[in-house]
Structures are given as structure tokens and as C-alpha cells.
Amino acid sequence: MADQGELPSSATASAPSGSPASPTDAIPRHILDRLDPEFIQFFIDVQSKVPPAQDMTIELVRASPEKFRAPCALDTSGYERVKDYEVASKDGARFPVRVYSPDPARFGEGPYPVHLNFHVELPAGGGFVLGDLMSEASLCLSMRDGAGVVIVDVNYRHCPETVWGKCFEDAFAALNWVHTSPSLLNIDPQSISIGGISAGGHITVVLQHMARDAGIPLRLAMPSVAPSSDALTYKDYTDSPYRSFVEFYNGPVLPWARIHWFGLQCFPPDRTDEIRALWPEWWVEPIKAANLAGLCETFMRTGEMDPLRDEGEAYAEKLKEGGVRVRVKRYPGSVHTFMYVDSLGRKKEYDRDSVEALRAAHGVVA
């Protein structure tokens, strides 16, 4: 492990003697004191009442998904200008995508630019294990209605039912389907962007390379709070060379316990070497990608209080050194999945940034 320097004390906050216990008592003081106050209120009112998936078996989580679904999840099936399709992956398996089309009264009759979104689950991340077409529906609506682009939300296959790595084949199949379906989707195949959060950010980073290698032009990649290490295979949080991973390993969102649980679903200890051998090394660890030439413009976003902050920013720095045009933004006081919480000012800022980036990349005039 790289030298972490002196890290803040992990002593937890505690309620005064005789006062009721607070959900925030379990949050280490060095984290609690720097958190966005709006998030703290959300944590008390909402998140602390959602059972953590990592405390359950995968069988229980699959049997009762509604218990673990985030409060901000939204079922947009049947919404105006929303339509579902199925896409075939490389191995023939089919997976659903949901297409959000802009309002022609505002943005004209098309063809429109198109953005592929790779979702996770909330409020604490999906880790290639959790998430569905309800998870980021509100974000898809925000991008569609704000930027005037078609949004294709991709429900790639999850672990442990599907071996880790198939998600990238699903993502490429979705991209290729979009690129070759301009009439069906009323889109411009020369104006495509991609993006995702957390595991979806990891997928975005890998797909950015796959698109370049296949000659599919991309206007923009927007990975947010994206991992670039092989943290899912760590034995302990101290295996990480990144300071933020150690500093926030026991924070209120995406703690080490949750990352480790995801890792067990994706890389079972008795199959880790076998699964890693199936794919290029840099698919598992994007920071090791060697060929950065010709990658599209990238907008990397991180949260100040996120354990994945430093590895996402390290990957962005590597892209810059490789000649890629990169913009990086860190949101102060923000946790891993801050962009899902409607009550946060930082979430609203994130939405505005998404819309502005998509408009600029695709040349959309408001």
C-alpha cells in the first residue's frame, strides 16, 4: 500500500449523555464534520432507514428488491416519449434498454443527439450487482428534458447471476445497436455520448476505449465517481494505494463492508483468478490502460467524501497526460451517490452540469 500519511481519527461522533441516539452516531467524526449538512439530514430522515444490502445474502436481496430500492427510484414505463427495447449481447443473451426521446415542441423533430446511460443502484452504489431501469430514471428525464438529447438507459446484466465482465459486452452491444439504429431511434449516429455513475462510470471508461477501437465516434464520456482500481478483489481496505479509500472506508455511503460484499458477488474467492483471466487486465483496473490515443473528450466528476475519489481523479490525470481533453470536477462535502438526492443543492448542481456538458458536446441550442 502506498504511504497514506497521517489520517484523521476514526472516532465516531457520540450523543451527549442521556440524549437519544442519532443515526449519525456511527459516522466517524472526521467524516461527519465535513459532510454536506443537507446530506446529513437526508441520511437521518431517509438513508439510515434503508437496510444495507451487504448485511443480507444475495438471495434475500433478489427476493425482495423493493426493500433495498432507493427512495428516489422511479418507474417511467408508460411515460410519454419513453419506450422499451431489447438488445442482444455478444453471447446472444438479451437485456432491456429504455429510450427517452425529447419533446419535439421544444427541440424540433430530430434527428437528435443520443446519450447512453449505465446505471447503478442507490443510495449507496450498485457494484455491478444492483440496479434496474428504475434506478436512475429521474436523472434520465433530467438529461433528456434539459439537454434535448435521446437517452438510452442500459440495464446490463448483473453479478453473481452473470459472470463479471459481461457488462462490458452488453454495453458495447447497446452502443453498436444505437449506432446502427438511427431511423428507429430518430438519432444522429455521429453525435453519441456515454456516461454512468460508480460501476456505470467504470463501464463508461472501458466502453470509451472499445468505441474508439471499433471506429464508433463519441462526442463525450461522462464517468462519475468512477473506480479505476481492482478494489473488488481487495482482501482489506488497506490494500488500496489511494488515500481517499482509506480515509472514508467507514463512511455513511459505500463503506468498505459494502465494497467487499460487492466483491464477493463479482469475484468469488475461489474463482477470482479464473474471472480475471477472461478479460484484459485494464478492464478490471482501468488505471492500467496503456493506449489512450484517440479517446474522446471526458468529463470526470468526483465527490470529496467518496472513497473512490482519488482513483477517479488519478485516471483523469492519466488521460490528460495521454493527450485526452479532460475536465475534472470535485463536489465539496459530497458522498459517493450525492447526485441521487433531490434535496441536495449539490445534486441540482450536478444535474445542471450534466445538461450543460451534453449541450456543449452535441451542439444543442437551448
MARVEX-923423 format. One record per residue (C-alpha): residue in three letters; residue number from 1; z, y, x. Coordinates in steps of 0.05 Angstrom, whole numbers. Each point is the difference from the previous one (the first is absolute). Layout:
MARVEX-923423
@rest->ala; nr->NUM; up->Z; north->Y; east->X
...
***
This chain:
MARVEX-923423
@rest->met; nr->1; up->0; north->0; east->0
@rest->ala; nr->2; up->-16; north->70; east->24
@rest->asp; nr->3; up->58; north->46; east->17
@rest->gln; nr->4; up->25; north->30; east->-66
@rest->gly; nr->5; up->45; north->51; east->31
@rest->glu; nr->6; up->66; north->17; east->-35
@rest->leu; nr->7; up->-8; north->-12; east->-74
@rest->pro; nr->8; up->44; north->34; east->-53
@rest->ser; nr->9; up->61; north->-37; east->-24
@rest->ser; nr->10; up->-14; north->-49; east->-57
@rest->ala; nr->11; up->67; north->13; east->-33
@rest->thr; nr->12; up->-9; north->2; east->-75
@rest->ala; nr->13; up->20; north->57; east->-45
@rest->ser; nr->14; up->62; north->-14; east->-40
@rest->ala; nr->15; up->29; north->29; east->-63
@rest->pro; nr->16; up->67; north->37; east->4
@rest->ser; nr->17; up->60; north->-44; east->-13
@rest->gly; nr->18; up->10; north->-12; east->-74
@rest->ser; nr->19; up->-68; north->25; east->-21
@rest->pro; nr->20; up->-53; north->-46; east->-32
@rest->ala; nr->21; up->-47; north->-36; east->48
@rest->ser; nr->22; up->-70; north->30; east->5
@rest->pro; nr->23; up->-65; north->-37; east->10
@rest->thr; nr->24; up->-9; north->43; east->62
@rest->asp; nr->25; up->62; north->-30; east->33
@rest->ala; nr->26; up->-43; north->-54; east->32
@rest->ile; nr->27; up->-48; north->51; east->32
@rest->pro; nr->28; up->19; north->14; east->73
@rest->arg; nr->29; up->24; north->71; east->10
@rest->his; nr->30; up->-53; north->17; east->53
@rest->ile; nr->31; up->-53; north->-16; east->-53
@rest->leu; nr->32; up->34; north->28; east->-62
@rest->asp; nr->33; up->12; north->68; east->32
@rest->arg; nr->34; up->-75; north->8; east->14
@rest->leu; nr->35; up->-29; north->-28; east->-65
@rest->asp; nr->36; up->-38; north->43; east->-49
@rest->pro; nr->37; up->54; north->19; east->-52
@rest->glu; nr->38; up->-49; north->-13; east->-56
@rest->phe; nr->39; up->-9; north->-71; east->25
@rest->ile; nr->40; up->75; north->-11; east->3
@rest->gln; nr->41; up->5; north->17; east->-73
@rest->phe; nr->42; up->-58; north->-48; east->-16
@rest->phe; nr->43; up->35; north->-54; east->40
@rest->ile; nr->44; up->64; north->9; east->-39
@rest->asp; nr->45; up->-34; north->4; east->-69
@rest->val; nr->46; up->-56; north->-51; east->8
@rest->gln; nr->47; up->-11; north->-39; east->64
@rest->ser; nr->48; up->71; north->-25; east->10
@rest->lys; nr->49; up->-6; north->-34; east->-68
@rest->val; nr->50; up->-62; north->-40; east->18
@rest->pro; nr->51; up->18; north->-68; east->30
@rest->pro; nr->52; up->-27; north->-7; east->71
@rest->ala; nr->53; up->-53; north->-54; east->3
@rest->gln; nr->54; up->26; north->-23; east->68
@rest->asp; nr->55; up->63; north->-25; east->-33
@rest->met; nr->56; up->-40; north->-49; east->-42
@rest->thr; nr->57; up->-45; north->-60; east->12
@rest->ile; nr->58; up->-75; north->12; east->-6
@rest->glu; nr->59; up->1; north->-47; east->-60
@rest->leu; nr->60; up->49; north->44; east->-38
@rest->val; nr->61; up->-40; north->63; east->17
@rest->arg; nr->62; up->-64; north->-31; east->-25
@rest->ala; nr->63; up->33; north->-27; east->-63
@rest->ser; nr->64; up->27; north->69; east->-20
@rest->pro; nr->65; up->-45; north->54; east->31
@rest->glu; nr->66; up->23; north->52; east->-51
@rest->lys; nr->67; up->70; north->-1; east->31
@rest->phe; nr->68; up->-27; north->22; east->67
@rest->arg; nr->69; up->-55; north->46; east->-23
@rest->ala; nr->70; up->10; north->73; east->16
@rest->pro; nr->71; up->18; north->50; east->-55
@rest->cys; nr->72; up->-63; north->39; east->16
@rest->ala; nr->73; up->-46; north->-59; east->-12
@rest->leu; nr->74; up->-52; north->14; east->-53
@rest->asp; nr->75; up->-46; north->-46; east->-40
@rest->thr; nr->76; up->-66; north->38; east->-4
@rest->ser; nr->77; up->-40; north->-57; east->-31
@rest->gly; nr->78; up->-37; north->30; east->-59
@rest->tyr; nr->79; up->5; north->71; east->26
@rest->glu; nr->80; up->-61; north->45; east->-8
@rest->arg; nr->81; up->-51; north->-9; east->56
@rest->val; nr->82; up->39; north->-59; east->29
@rest->lys; nr->83; up->-34; north->-68; east->6
@rest->asp; nr->84; up->18; north->-66; east->32
@rest->tyr; nr->85; up->-46; north->-45; east->42
@rest->glu; nr->86; up->7; north->-62; east->43
@rest->val; nr->87; up->-25; north->-6; east->71
@rest->ala; nr->88; up->-13; north->-63; east->40
@rest->ser; nr->89; up->30; north->-5; east->69
@rest->lys; nr->90; up->-30; north->-35; east->60
@rest->asp; nr->91; up->30; north->-67; east->-19
@rest->gly; nr->92; up->-24; north->5; east->-72
@rest->ala; nr->93; up->68; north->19; east->-30
@rest->arg; nr->94; up->-3; north->55; east->-51
@rest->phe; nr->95; up->48; north->59; east->-5
@rest->pro; nr->96; up->4; north->59; east->-48
@rest->val; nr->97; up->-16; north->73; east->13
@rest->arg; nr->98; up->10; north->58; east->-47
@rest->val; nr->99; up->-50; north->58; east->0
@rest->tyr; nr->100; up->20; north->71; east->-20
@rest->ser; nr->101; up->-59; north->46; east->-15
@rest->pro; nr->102; up->4; north->76; east->-1
@rest->asp; nr->103; up->-8; north->43; east->-62
@rest->pro; nr->104; up->-73; north->21; east->-4
@rest->ala; nr->105; up->19; north->63; east->-38
@rest->arg; nr->106; up->36; north->24; east->64
@rest->phe; nr->107; up->-39; north->-33; east->56
@rest->gly; nr->108; up->-70; north->-10; east->-28
@rest->glu; nr->109; up->-36; north->-65; east->-16
@rest->gly; nr->110; up->1; north->-29; east->71
@rest->pro; nr->111; up->-15; north->-38; east->41
@rest->tyr; nr->112; up->70; north->12; east->28
@rest->pro; nr->113; up->33; north->-12; east->67
@rest->val; nr->114; up->45; north->-61; east->1
@rest->his; nr->115; up->68; north->-16; east->30
@rest->leu; nr->116; up->28; north->-71; east->8
@rest->asn; nr->117; up->76; north->-5; east->-7
@rest->phe; nr->118; up->41; north->-58; east->26
@rest->his; nr->119; up->67; north->0; east->-35
@rest->val; nr->120; up->70; north->-26; east->13
@rest->glu; nr->121; up->62; north->-7; east->-43
@rest->leu; nr->122; up->53; north->52; east->-9
@rest->pro; nr->123; up->50; north->29; east->8
@rest->ala; nr->124; up->12; north->-35; east->66
@rest->gly; nr->125; up->-66; north->-28; east->25
@rest->gly; nr->126; up->-41; north->-62; east->-14
@rest->gly; nr->127; up->-9; north->-32; east->68
@rest->phe; nr->128; up->-64; north->-39; east->-19
@rest->val; nr->129; up->44; north->-36; east->-51
@rest->leu; nr->130; up->12; north->46; east->-59
@rest->gly; nr->131; up->-45; north->46; east->-41
@rest->asp; nr->132; up->-51; north->0; east->-56
@rest->leu; nr->133; up->-47; north->47; east->-37
@rest->met; nr->134; up->60; north->36; east->-31
@rest->ser; nr->135; up->33; north->17; east->66
@rest->glu; nr->136; up->-39; north->62; east->20
@rest->ala; nr->137; up->-36; north->16; east->-65
@rest->ser; nr->138; up->30; north->69; east->-5
@rest->leu; nr->139; up->-25; north->16; east->71
@rest->cys; nr->140; up->-69; north->-25; east->-18
@rest->leu; nr->141; up->-1; north->46; east->-61
@rest->ser; nr->142; up->23; north->59; east->42
@rest->met; nr->143; up->-55; north->-10; east->52
@rest->arg; nr->144; up->-54; north->-12; east->-53
@rest->asp; nr->145; up->18; north->60; east->-42
@rest->gly; nr->146; up->15; north->46; east->58
@rest->ala; nr->147; up->-57; north->-17; east->48
@rest->gly; nr->148; up->-54; north->-21; east->-49
@rest->val; nr->149; up->-14; north->-66; east->36
@rest->val; nr->150; up->-4; north->-71; east->-26
@rest->ile; nr->151; up->62; north->-39; east->19
@rest->val; nr->152; up->-5; north->-76; east->10
@rest->asp; nr->153; up->70; north->-30; east->1
@rest->val; nr->154; up->-3; north->-68; east->35
@rest->asn; nr->155; up->49; north->-56; east->-18
@rest->tyr; nr->156; up->-9; north->-41; east->63
@rest->arg; nr->157; up->33; north->-68; east->4
@rest->his; nr->158; up->73; north->-4; east->21
@rest->cys; nr->159; up->44; north->-45; east->42
@rest->pro; nr->160; up->28; north->-52; east->-1
@rest->glu; nr->161; up->-49; north->-28; east->-52
@rest->thr; nr->162; up->-57; north->21; east->45
@rest->val; nr->163; up->2; north->-4; east->76
@rest->trp; nr->164; up->11; north->67; east->34
@rest->gly; nr->165; up->-65; north->32; east->23
@rest->lys; nr->166; up->-40; north->-18; east->-62
@rest->cys; nr->167; up->18; north->70; east->-24
@rest->phe; nr->168; up->-48; north->29; east->52
@rest->glu; nr->169; up->-56; north->-44; east->-23
@rest->asp; nr->170; up->14; north->21; east->-72
@rest->ala; nr->171; up->0; north->73; east->21
@rest->phe; nr->172; up->-67; north->-7; east->35
@rest->ala; nr->173; up->-29; north->-37; east->-60
@rest->ala; nr->174; up->22; north->58; east->-44
@rest->leu; nr->175; up->-30; north->51; east->47
@rest->asn; nr->176; up->-66; north->-38; east->4
@rest->trp; nr->177; up->-1; north->-8; east->-77
@rest->val; nr->178; up->9; north->75; east->-8
@rest->his; nr->179; up->-52; north->16; east->52
@rest->thr; nr->180; up->-52; north->-44; east->-34
@rest->ser; nr->181; up->16; north->20; east->-72
@rest->pro; nr->182; up->-20; north->74; east->-5
@rest->ser; nr->183; up->-33; north->-7; east->-68
@rest->leu; nr->184; up->56; north->-42; east->-31
@rest->leu; nr->185; up->55; north->48; east->24
@rest->asn; nr->186; up->-41; north->65; east->-3
@rest->ile; nr->187; up->19; north->15; east->72
@rest->asp; nr->188; up->-32; north->26; east->64
@rest->pro; nr->189; up->2; north->-58; east->50
@rest->gln; nr->190; up->-4; north->51; east->57
@rest->ser; nr->191; up->64; north->34; east->-22
@rest->ile; nr->192; up->56; north->-52; east->6
@rest->ser; nr->193; up->72; north->8; east->22
@rest->ile; nr->194; up->58; north->-49; east->5
@rest->gly; nr->195; up->75; north->5; east->-1
@rest->gly; nr->196; up->66; north->-34; east->-13
@rest->ile; nr->197; up->75; north->3; east->9
@rest->ser; nr->198; up->43; north->-46; east->44
@rest->ala; nr->199; up->-34; north->-68; east->-1
@rest->gly; nr->200; up->-58; north->36; east->-34
@rest->gly; nr->201; up->-1; north->46; east->60
@rest->his; nr->202; up->-4; north->-59; east->47
@rest->ile; nr->203; up->-58; north->-27; east->-41
@rest->thr; nr->204; up->-33; north->69; east->3
@rest->val; nr->205; up->5; north->2; east->76
@rest->val; nr->206; up->-31; north->-69; east->9
@rest->leu; nr->207; up->-54; north->13; east->-53
@rest->gln; nr->208; up->-19; north->64; east->36
@rest->his; nr->209; up->-22; north->-42; east->60
@rest->met; nr->210; up->-34; north->-53; east->-44
@rest->ala; nr->211; up->-41; north->54; east->-36
@rest->arg; nr->212; up->-23; north->29; east->66
@rest->asp; nr->213; up->-21; north->-69; east->26
@rest->ala; nr->214; up->-38; north->-14; east->-65
@rest->gly; nr->215; up->-36; north->67; east->1
@rest->ile; nr->216; up->33; north->24; east->-64
@rest->pro; nr->217; up->12; north->75; east->7
@rest->leu; nr->218; up->68; north->28; east->-17
@rest->arg; nr->219; up->17; north->73; east->-10
@rest->leu; nr->220; up->75; north->-8; east->9
@rest->ala; nr->221; up->57; north->-50; east->10
@rest->met; nr->222; up->68; north->20; east->-29
@rest->pro; nr->223; up->54; north->-49; east->24
@rest->ser; nr->224; up->70; north->21; east->-20
@rest->val; nr->225; up->66; north->-25; east->30
@rest->ala; nr->226; up->-42; north->-54; east->32
@rest->pro; nr->227; up->26; north->-54; east->47
@rest->ser; nr->228; up->-38; north->-13; east->64
@rest->ser; nr->229; up->46; north->-52; east->32
@rest->asp; nr->230; up->14; north->-73; east->-14
@rest->ala; nr->231; up->68; north->16; east->-30
@rest->leu; nr->232; up->-8; north->-55; east->-53
@rest->thr; nr->233; up->9; north->-51; east->56
@rest->tyr; nr->234; up->62; north->32; east->32
@rest->lys; nr->235; up->63; north->-41; east->6
@rest->asp; nr->236; up->43; north->63; east->-2
@rest->tyr; nr->237; up->-10; north->74; east->-11
@rest->thr; nr->238; up->17; north->12; east->73
@rest->asp; nr->239; up->-65; north->-34; east->19
@rest->ser; nr->240; up->-37; north->64; east->-18
@rest->pro; nr->241; up->-21; north->47; east->56
@rest->tyr; nr->242; up->2; north->59; east->-49
@rest->arg; nr->243; up->61; north->45; east->-6
@rest->ser; nr->244; up->-9; north->13; east->-75
@rest->phe; nr->245; up->1; north->-75; east->-15
@rest->val; nr->246; up->69; north->-6; east->31
@rest->glu; nr->247; up->26; north->66; east->-24
@rest->phe; nr->248; up->-16; north->-14; east->-74
@rest->tyr; nr->249; up->6; north->-76; east->-1
@rest->asn; nr->250; up->56; north->5; east->-53
@rest->gly; nr->251; up->-26; north->58; east->-41
@rest->pro; nr->252; up->-5; north->2; east->-76
@rest->val; nr->253; up->-75; north->-17; east->0
@rest->leu; nr->254; up->-34; north->-55; east->40
@rest->pro; nr->255; up->61; north->-25; east->38
@rest->trp; nr->256; up->-7; north->-54; east->51
@rest->ala; nr->257; up->25; north->-51; east->-51
@rest->arg; nr->258; up->-60; north->14; east->-44
@rest->ile; nr->259; up->-50; north->0; east->58
@rest->his; nr->260; up->28; north->-66; east->24
@rest->trp; nr->261; up->-6; north->-29; east->-70
@rest->phe; nr->262; up->-73; north->22; east->-3
@rest->gly; nr->263; up->-10; north->-32; east->68
@rest->leu; nr->264; up->26; north->-67; east->-24
@rest->gln; nr->265; up->-51; north->1; east->-57
@rest->cys; nr->266; up->-58; north->20; east->44
@rest->phe; nr->267; up->17; north->-36; east->65
@rest->pro; nr->268; up->45; north->-59; east->-14
@rest->pro; nr->269; up->34; north->-18; east->67
@rest->asp; nr->270; up->-32; north->-69; east->2
@rest->arg; nr->271; up->-70; north->29; east->-11
@rest->thr; nr->272; up->3; north->67; east->36
@rest->asp; nr->273; up->-42; north->-22; east->60
@rest->glu; nr->274; up->-50; north->-35; east->-44
@rest->ile; nr->275; up->-10; north->61; east->-45
@rest->arg; nr->276; up->-5; north->48; east->58
@rest->ala; nr->277; up->-54; north->-44; east->31
@rest->leu; nr->278; up->-43; north->7; east->-62
@rest->trp; nr->279; up->-15; north->73; east->11
@rest->pro; nr->280; up->-14; north->51; east->55
@rest->glu; nr->281; up->64; north->22; east->34
@rest->trp; nr->282; up->-10; north->72; east->-20
@rest->trp; nr->283; up->-2; north->-19; east->-74
@rest->val; nr->284; up->73; north->-19; east->9
@rest->glu; nr->285; up->14; north->59; east->47
@rest->pro; nr->286; up->-49; north->57; east->-12
@rest->ile; nr->287; up->30; north->39; east->58
@rest->lys; nr->288; up->-36; north->-51; east->45
@rest->ala; nr->289; up->-69; north->16; east->-28
@rest->ala; nr->290; up->-45; north->11; east->61
@rest->asn; nr->291; up->-64; north->28; east->-29
@rest->leu; nr->292; up->11; north->67; east->-33
@rest->ala; nr->293; up->-70; north->27; east->8
@rest->gly; nr->294; up->-35; north->23; east->-63
@rest->leu; nr->295; up->61; north->-3; east->-46
@rest->cys; nr->296; up->0; north->49; east->-58
@rest->glu; nr->297; up->46; north->61; east->-6
@rest->thr; nr->298; up->72; north->-20; east->-14
@rest->phe; nr->299; up->57; north->34; east->-37
@rest->met; nr->300; up->65; north->-36; east->19
@rest->arg; nr->301; up->64; north->18; east->-38
@rest->thr; nr->302; up->71; north->-21; east->16
@rest->gly; nr->303; up->70; north->11; east->-25
@rest->glu; nr->304; up->54; north->29; east->46
@rest->met; nr->305; up->52; north->-52; east->-23
@rest->asp; nr->306; up->-46; north->-60; east->0
@rest->pro; nr->307; up->10; north->-58; east->50
@rest->leu; nr->308; up->-76; north->-4; east->6
@rest->arg; nr->309; up->-8; north->73; east->18
@rest->asp; nr->310; up->-8; north->-6; east->75
@rest->glu; nr->311; up->-49; north->-58; east->0
@rest->gly; nr->312; up->-45; north->35; east->-50
@rest->glu; nr->313; up->0; north->63; east->41
@rest->ala; nr->314; up->-11; north->-40; east->64
@rest->tyr; nr->315; up->-62; north->-31; east->-31
@rest->ala; nr->316; up->-25; north->68; east->-21
@rest->glu; nr->317; up->10; north->25; east->72
@rest->lys; nr->318; up->-40; north->-59; east->26
@rest->leu; nr->319; up->-57; north->18; east->-48
@rest->lys; nr->320; up->1; north->71; east->27
@rest->glu; nr->321; up->-3; north->-25; east->72
@rest->gly; nr->322; up->-60; north->-43; east->-21
@rest->gly; nr->323; up->-38; north->61; east->-25
@rest->val; nr->324; up->13; north->-9; east->-74
@rest->arg; nr->325; up->11; north->62; east->-41
@rest->val; nr->326; up->72; north->-7; east->-26
@rest->arg; nr->327; up->49; north->41; east->-40
@rest->val; nr->328; up->73; north->-21; east->-2
@rest->lys; nr->329; up->53; north->26; east->-48
@rest->arg; nr->330; up->73; north->-19; east->-1
@rest->tyr; nr->331; up->40; north->16; east->-64
@rest->pro; nr->332; up->71; north->24; east->17
@rest->gly; nr->333; up->59; north->-36; east->-30
@rest->ser; nr->334; up->-46; north->-52; east->-31
@rest->val; nr->335; up->9; north->-76; east->-4
@rest->his; nr->336; up->-53; north->-54; east->2
@rest->thr; nr->337; up->-23; north->5; east->-73
@rest->phe; nr->338; up->15; north->73; east->-17
@rest->met; nr->339; up->-69; north->10; east->-28
@rest->tyr; nr->340; up->17; north->-42; east->-62
@rest->val; nr->341; up->57; north->42; east->-26
@rest->asp; nr->342; up->-23; north->51; east->-50
@rest->ser; nr->343; up->63; north->42; east->5
@rest->leu; nr->344; up->-10; north->15; east->75
@rest->gly; nr->345; up->-33; north->63; east->24
@rest->arg; nr->346; up->-25; north->-39; east->60
@rest->lys; nr->347; up->-36; north->-48; east->-47
@rest->lys; nr->348; up->-36; north->59; east->-33
@rest->glu; nr->349; up->-18; north->25; east->69
@rest->tyr; nr->350; up->-27; north->-69; east->17
@rest->asp; nr->351; up->-44; north->0; east->-62
@rest->arg; nr->352; up->-27; north->68; east->16
@rest->asp; nr->353; up->-15; north->-22; east->71
@rest->ser; nr->354; up->-37; north->-62; east->-26
@rest->val; nr->355; up->-43; north->41; east->-47
@rest->glu; nr->356; up->-16; north->53; east->52
@rest->ala; nr->357; up->-18; north->-53; east->52
@rest->leu; nr->358; up->-46; north->-37; east->-47
@rest->arg; nr->359; up->-34; north->64; east->-24
@rest->ala; nr->360; up->-12; north->22; east->72
@rest->ala; nr->361; up->-25; north->-69; east->23
@rest->his; nr->362; up->-48; north->-8; east->-58
@rest->gly; nr->363; up->-21; north->72; east->-8
@rest->val; nr->364; up->27; north->5; east->-72
@rest->val; nr->365; up->1; north->71; east->-28
@rest->ala; nr->366; up->58; north->9; east->-48
***
